[in-house]
Amino acid sequence: MSDMTANTTLHSSSNTRNAPVSLVGPMAWMRTNLFANWWSTAITLALGYLIIRTGVSFIDWAFVNAIWTVPVSPQGVANTEACRDAKGVGACWAVIHEKHRFILFGTYPYDEHWRPLVVCFLFIGLYIVSAMRRFWRWELALIWAAVLTLIGVLMWGGVLGMTYVPQERWGGLPITLILATFGLAFAFPVAILVALGRRSSLPAIKALCVIYVELIRGVPLISLLFMASVMFPLFLPEGMNIDKLLRAQVAIILFAGAYLAEVVRAGLQALPKGQYEAADALGLSYSKKTGYIILPQALRLVIPPLVNTFIGFFKDTSLVLIIGIFDLLTAGKTAIIEPAWQGFGVEVYITLGLIYFVFCYAMSKYSAGLETELNKGRRR
């Protein structure tokens, strides 16, 4: 009996064979998508040649023939002759070496640059903690309050022996992170309230929400920033002035809230009607029905467009340059105004692009992972 079982097992294992390489795996994908016929093969080879040649040329320009540092006189004037001799052949990364502090921190006092540097790390740490689901408790709000308070203390100073720095001296990456973080953190609750208001059965609330959304979405962000910077102070009482950064922050919150409200409303409309009826059948109040059943499912449905909107507004913070706020992009532009560094904007913009890419790519990857994790129960 045991011999028969062993023979049966051996026979079944000998019949188990892997699929041919030509049908599955990378080779099959390449044959199907890249070399399906002579026309596809020709295009693949031509594009491959262009990509390889462009990549080799970029490596030569960015690394092999690049200029990394230049001599600086005792007066602080950089000698960029070597960079100008290598123009078109090699990159001049010396501009980043010499101007990286100004690009990252703007006109913040040089001796106090450790403070905005710590602020940037605090923001990144806050993002990481907020992304971990095990911290999604009410204590997270206390963490946000404590960290944001510490950020304010570090940026302003005036206590604990730190020099007071007015907001007019703030700039660079901290300004971008402040505008994006506060803008999206406050715009998201506004968006939820407006989205629920648009679906309200009360005509007055619904009309106010519709007017707000259509009015804000009907104008560009630049116009709101211009109104907040130039027109709004004209309506204030004489002698009263609101900080320019705060006005820009409010404009960004209102603008982001209108766009996010439509995304949230789409999730509410996409939710099956049976979910509402089931919540009503359980006798839940409106607040419990919305907070425990409707909103979690609606937000889960619209994670991709929500994050797409977040990424867009993170990049749109660069528009504050129109009202004279030194965000990251504006600081980079200003860094190459100096005659010695004029003509080396490509290196600066590549560096700025990489910084924006890191933050936006991190948001994109996190949202993809979160969507996969939250939708495990919906898969069949």
C-alpha positions as CSV (number, residue, x, y, z in Angstrom):
1,M,0.0,0.0,0.0
2,S,2.8,2.4,0.9
3,D,4.6,1.5,-2.4
4,M,1.5,2.3,-4.4
5,T,1.2,5.7,-2.5
6,A,4.8,6.5,-3.2
7,N,4.5,5.6,-6.9
8,T,1.3,7.8,-7.2
9,T,3.1,10.7,-5.5
10,L,6.2,10.3,-7.8
11,H,3.9,10.1,-10.9
12,S,2.0,13.2,-9.9
13,S,5.1,15.2,-9.1
14,S,6.7,14.2,-12.5
15,N,3.6,15.5,-14.3
16,T,3.9,19.0,-12.5
17,R,5.8,21.2,-14.9
18,N,6.3,24.9,-15.0
19,A,4.7,27.0,-17.7
20,P,7.0,27.7,-20.7
21,V,9.2,30.8,-20.4
22,S,7.7,32.0,-23.7
23,L,4.2,32.2,-22.2
24,V,4.8,33.8,-18.8
25,G,7.5,35.9,-17.1
26,P,9.5,38.9,-18.4
27,M,10.4,37.2,-21.7
28,A,6.8,36.7,-22.5
29,W,5.9,40.3,-21.6
30,M,8.7,41.7,-23.8
31,R,7.7,39.5,-26.7
32,T,4.0,40.7,-26.4
33,N,4.6,44.3,-25.7
34,L,8.0,45.2,-27.2
35,F,8.7,42.7,-30.0
36,A,5.3,41.6,-31.3
37,N,6.1,42.4,-34.9
38,W,8.7,44.1,-37.0
39,W,7.2,47.5,-36.6
40,S,7.0,47.2,-32.8
41,T,10.6,45.8,-32.7
42,A,11.9,48.8,-34.8
43,I,10.2,51.3,-32.5
44,T,11.6,49.5,-29.4
45,L,15.1,49.5,-30.7
46,A,15.0,53.1,-31.8
47,L,13.6,54.3,-28.4
48,G,16.1,52.1,-26.6
49,Y,18.9,53.7,-28.5
50,L,17.7,57.2,-27.7
51,I,17.2,56.4,-24.0
52,I,20.6,54.9,-23.7
53,R,22.3,57.7,-25.5
54,T,20.4,60.3,-23.5
55,G,21.2,58.5,-20.3
56,V,24.9,58.3,-21.1
57,S,25.0,62.0,-22.1
58,F,23.3,63.0,-18.9
59,I,25.7,61.0,-16.7
60,D,28.6,62.6,-18.5
61,W,27.1,66.1,-17.9
62,A,25.8,65.6,-14.4
63,F,28.7,63.5,-12.9
64,V,31.7,62.8,-15.1
65,N,32.4,66.4,-16.3
66,A,30.6,68.2,-13.5
67,I,32.1,71.0,-11.4
68,W,31.4,70.4,-7.7
69,T,33.2,73.3,-6.0
70,V,34.8,76.6,-7.0
71,P,37.3,78.8,-5.1
72,V,35.8,81.7,-3.1
73,S,37.7,84.9,-2.3
74,P,38.1,86.2,1.3
75,Q,35.4,88.7,0.4
76,G,33.0,85.8,-0.3
77,V,32.9,86.2,-4.1
78,A,32.9,82.9,-6.0
79,N,35.2,82.4,-9.0
80,T,32.9,80.7,-11.5
81,E,35.4,80.7,-14.4
82,A,35.7,76.9,-14.3
83,C,31.9,76.6,-14.5
84,R,31.7,78.9,-17.4
85,D,34.4,77.0,-19.2
86,A,32.5,73.8,-18.7
87,K,29.2,75.3,-19.9
88,G,27.3,72.8,-22.0
89,V,29.8,70.0,-21.2
90,G,29.5,69.6,-17.4
91,A,27.0,70.7,-14.7
92,C,28.0,73.3,-12.2
93,W,26.9,71.8,-8.9
94,A,29.0,74.4,-7.2
95,V,26.0,76.7,-7.2
96,I,24.2,74.2,-5.0
97,H,27.3,73.9,-2.8
98,E,27.5,77.6,-2.3
99,K,23.8,78.5,-2.2
100,H,22.1,75.5,-0.6
101,R,21.5,77.3,2.7
102,F,19.8,80.2,0.9
103,I,17.7,77.9,-1.2
104,L,16.6,75.8,1.8
105,F,16.1,78.6,4.3
106,G,15.8,81.9,2.4
107,T,16.8,85.0,4.3
108,Y,16.5,83.4,7.7
109,P,19.5,84.5,9.8
110,Y,22.6,82.5,8.8
111,D,23.7,81.7,12.4
112,E,20.2,80.4,13.2
113,H,19.8,78.0,10.3
114,W,19.8,75.1,12.7
115,R,16.3,76.1,13.7
116,P,14.5,75.8,10.3
117,L,16.6,72.6,9.7
118,V,15.1,71.1,12.9
119,V,11.7,72.3,11.8
120,C,12.0,70.4,8.5
121,F,12.9,67.2,10.3
122,L,10.0,67.8,12.7
123,F,7.6,68.0,9.8
124,I,8.9,64.9,8.2
125,G,8.7,63.0,11.5
126,L,5.1,64.2,11.9
127,Y,4.2,62.9,8.5
128,I,5.8,59.5,9.2
129,V,4.0,59.2,12.6
130,S,0.7,60.3,11.0
131,A,1.1,57.7,8.3
132,M,1.3,54.8,10.7
133,R,-2.1,53.3,11.4
134,R,-1.2,52.3,14.9
135,F,-1.1,56.0,15.8
136,W,-4.6,56.7,14.4
137,R,-6.0,57.6,17.8
138,W,-7.1,60.7,19.6
139,E,-3.5,61.1,21.0
140,L,-2.4,61.9,17.5
141,A,-4.1,65.3,17.7
142,L,-2.1,66.0,20.8
143,I,1.1,65.0,19.0
144,W,0.2,67.4,16.2
145,A,-0.6,70.2,18.6
146,A,2.7,69.7,20.5
147,V,4.9,69.5,17.3
148,L,3.2,72.5,15.7
149,T,3.7,74.5,18.8
150,L,7.4,73.5,18.9
151,I,7.7,74.5,15.2
152,G,6.3,77.9,16.0
153,V,8.7,78.4,18.9
154,L,11.7,77.4,16.8
155,M,10.7,79.6,13.8
156,W,9.8,82.7,15.8
157,G,12.2,82.4,18.7
158,G,12.3,85.1,21.3
159,V,12.2,82.5,24.1
160,L,14.7,80.1,25.7
161,G,17.6,82.3,24.6
162,M,16.7,82.2,20.9
163,T,16.7,85.3,18.8
164,Y,13.3,86.6,17.6
165,V,12.9,86.2,13.8
166,P,9.9,87.9,12.2
167,Q,7.9,86.1,9.5
168,E,9.3,88.4,6.8
169,R,12.7,86.5,7.2
170,W,11.2,83.1,6.9
171,G,11.7,81.3,3.5
172,G,12.7,78.2,1.6
173,L,11.6,74.7,2.4
174,P,10.1,75.5,5.8
175,I,7.6,77.9,4.2
176,T,6.6,75.3,1.6
177,L,6.0,72.7,4.4
178,I,4.1,75.2,6.6
179,L,1.8,76.3,3.7
180,A,1.2,72.7,2.5
181,T,0.8,71.1,6.0
182,F,-1.5,73.8,7.5
183,G,-3.3,74.2,4.2
184,L,-4.3,70.6,3.7
185,A,-4.7,69.9,7.5
186,F,-7.4,72.6,7.8
187,A,-8.8,72.3,4.3
188,F,-9.7,68.6,4.7
189,P,-12.2,69.1,7.6
190,V,-13.6,72.1,5.7
191,A,-14.0,69.9,2.6
192,I,-15.9,67.2,4.6
193,L,-18.3,69.8,6.1
194,V,-18.9,71.4,2.7
195,A,-19.5,68.1,1.0
196,L,-22.0,67.0,3.6
197,G,-23.6,70.5,3.4
198,R,-24.1,70.1,-0.4
199,R,-26.0,66.9,0.2
200,S,-28.1,68.5,3.1
201,S,-31.8,68.7,2.9
202,L,-31.7,72.2,4.4
203,P,-31.9,74.7,1.4
204,A,-29.9,77.5,3.1
205,I,-27.0,75.3,4.0
206,K,-26.9,73.6,0.6
207,A,-27.1,77.0,-1.2
208,L,-24.2,78.4,0.9
209,C,-22.0,75.3,0.2
210,V,-22.8,75.4,-3.5
211,I,-22.0,79.1,-3.7
212,Y,-18.7,78.6,-1.9
213,V,-17.6,75.7,-4.1
214,E,-18.6,77.2,-7.4
215,L,-17.2,80.7,-6.5
216,I,-13.8,79.4,-5.4
217,R,-13.4,76.8,-8.1
218,G,-14.3,79.4,-10.7
219,V,-11.2,81.5,-10.1
220,P,-7.5,80.6,-10.1
221,L,-5.4,80.4,-6.9
222,I,-3.3,83.3,-8.0
223,S,-6.4,85.6,-7.9
224,L,-7.2,84.5,-4.4
225,L,-3.6,85.1,-3.3
226,F,-3.7,88.5,-4.9
227,M,-7.0,89.4,-3.2
228,A,-5.6,88.2,0.2
229,S,-2.4,90.2,-0.2
230,V,-3.6,93.5,-1.9
231,M,-7.4,93.8,-1.6
232,F,-8.2,92.3,1.8
233,P,-6.1,94.8,3.8
234,L,-8.1,97.7,2.2
235,F,-11.2,96.5,4.1
236,L,-9.5,96.3,7.5
237,P,-9.8,99.1,10.1
238,E,-7.1,101.7,10.0
239,G,-4.0,100.5,12.0
240,M,-5.0,96.9,11.8
241,N,-2.8,94.5,9.8
242,I,-2.9,90.8,9.4
243,D,0.4,89.0,8.6
244,K,1.0,88.3,4.9
245,L,1.8,84.6,5.5
246,L,-1.4,84.1,7.4
247,R,-3.5,85.7,4.6
248,A,-1.8,83.5,2.1
249,Q,-2.5,80.5,4.3
250,V,-6.2,81.3,4.6
251,A,-6.4,81.7,0.8
252,I,-4.8,78.3,0.2
253,I,-7.1,76.6,2.8
254,L,-10.2,78.1,1.1
255,F,-9.0,77.1,-2.3
256,A,-8.0,73.5,-1.3
257,G,-11.2,73.1,0.7
258,A,-13.4,73.7,-2.4
259,Y,-11.6,71.2,-4.6
260,L,-11.4,68.6,-1.9
261,A,-15.1,69.0,-1.1
262,E,-16.0,67.9,-4.6
263,V,-13.7,64.8,-4.3
264,V,-15.4,63.9,-1.0
265,R,-18.8,64.5,-2.4
266,A,-18.0,62.1,-5.3
267,G,-17.2,59.4,-2.7
268,L,-20.5,60.1,-0.9
269,Q,-22.4,59.8,-4.2
270,A,-20.6,56.6,-5.2
271,L,-21.5,54.8,-2.0
272,P,-24.5,52.4,-2.5
273,K,-27.8,53.6,-1.1
274,G,-28.1,50.4,0.8
275,Q,-25.4,51.6,3.2
276,Y,-27.5,54.7,4.2
277,E,-30.6,52.5,4.6
278,A,-28.8,49.9,6.7
279,A,-27.5,52.7,9.0
280,D,-31.0,54.1,9.3
281,A,-32.4,50.7,10.0
282,L,-30.0,50.3,13.0
283,G,-31.4,53.5,14.4
284,L,-28.1,55.4,14.4
285,S,-28.1,59.2,14.7
286,Y,-26.9,61.3,11.9
287,S,-23.5,62.0,13.5
288,K,-22.9,58.3,14.2
289,K,-24.2,57.2,10.8
290,T,-21.9,59.7,9.1
291,G,-18.8,59.2,11.3
292,Y,-18.9,55.4,11.6
293,I,-20.4,54.1,8.4
294,I,-20.8,56.7,5.6
295,L,-17.6,58.8,5.7
296,P,-15.0,55.9,6.2
297,Q,-16.4,54.1,3.2
298,A,-16.7,57.2,1.1
299,L,-13.2,58.4,1.8
300,R,-11.8,54.9,1.1
301,L,-13.4,55.1,-2.4
302,V,-11.7,58.4,-3.3
303,I,-8.2,57.9,-1.9
304,P,-6.5,58.2,-5.4
305,P,-8.2,61.6,-6.3
306,L,-7.7,62.9,-2.8
307,V,-3.9,62.2,-2.9
308,N,-3.8,63.6,-6.4
309,T,-5.3,66.8,-5.1
310,F,-2.9,66.8,-2.1
311,I,0.1,66.5,-4.5
312,G,-1.3,69.3,-6.7
313,F,-1.7,71.7,-3.8
314,F,1.8,70.8,-2.4
315,K,3.2,72.1,-5.7
316,D,0.8,75.0,-5.9
317,T,2.4,76.5,-2.8
318,S,5.0,77.9,-5.1
319,L,2.4,80.5,-6.4
320,V,2.9,82.5,-3.2
321,L,5.8,84.2,-4.9
322,I,3.3,86.5,-6.5
323,I,2.8,88.2,-3.1
324,G,6.5,88.2,-2.1
325,I,6.7,85.1,0.1
326,F,10.0,83.2,-0.2
327,D,9.0,79.6,-0.6
328,L,11.4,76.9,-1.8
329,L,11.0,77.7,-5.5
330,T,11.2,81.5,-5.0
331,A,14.4,81.1,-2.9
332,G,15.9,79.0,-5.7
333,K,15.1,81.6,-8.3
334,T,16.6,84.4,-6.1
335,A,19.8,82.4,-5.4
336,I,20.9,82.7,-9.1
337,I,20.2,86.5,-9.4
338,E,23.8,87.1,-8.2
339,P,25.9,87.9,-11.3
340,A,28.5,85.3,-10.5
341,W,25.9,82.5,-10.7
342,Q,23.7,83.7,-13.5
343,G,23.3,81.2,-16.2
344,F,23.3,78.1,-13.9
345,G,19.6,77.9,-13.3
346,V,19.3,74.3,-14.8
347,E,21.3,72.9,-11.8
348,V,19.1,74.8,-9.3
349,Y,15.9,73.7,-10.9
350,I,17.0,70.1,-11.1
351,T,17.7,70.2,-7.4
352,L,14.4,71.8,-6.6
353,G,12.6,69.3,-8.8
354,L,14.2,66.4,-6.9
355,I,13.0,67.9,-3.6
356,Y,9.5,68.2,-4.8
357,F,9.6,64.8,-6.4
358,V,10.7,63.1,-3.1
359,F,7.7,64.6,-1.2
360,C,5.2,63.9,-4.0
361,Y,6.4,60.4,-4.7
362,A,6.3,59.5,-1.0
363,M,2.6,60.7,-0.9
364,S,1.8,58.7,-4.0
365,K,3.4,55.5,-2.8
366,Y,1.8,55.8,0.7
367,S,-1.6,56.3,-0.9
368,A,-1.2,53.3,-3.1
369,G,-0.3,51.1,-0.1
370,L,-3.1,52.5,2.0
371,E,-5.6,51.9,-0.8
372,T,-4.5,48.3,-1.1
373,E,-4.6,47.7,2.6
374,L,-8.0,49.2,3.1
375,N,-9.6,47.4,0.1
376,K,-8.4,43.9,1.1
377,G,-11.9,43.1,2.4
378,R,-13.5,44.2,-0.8
379,R,-11.5,41.8,-3.0
380,R,-13.0,38.5,-4.2
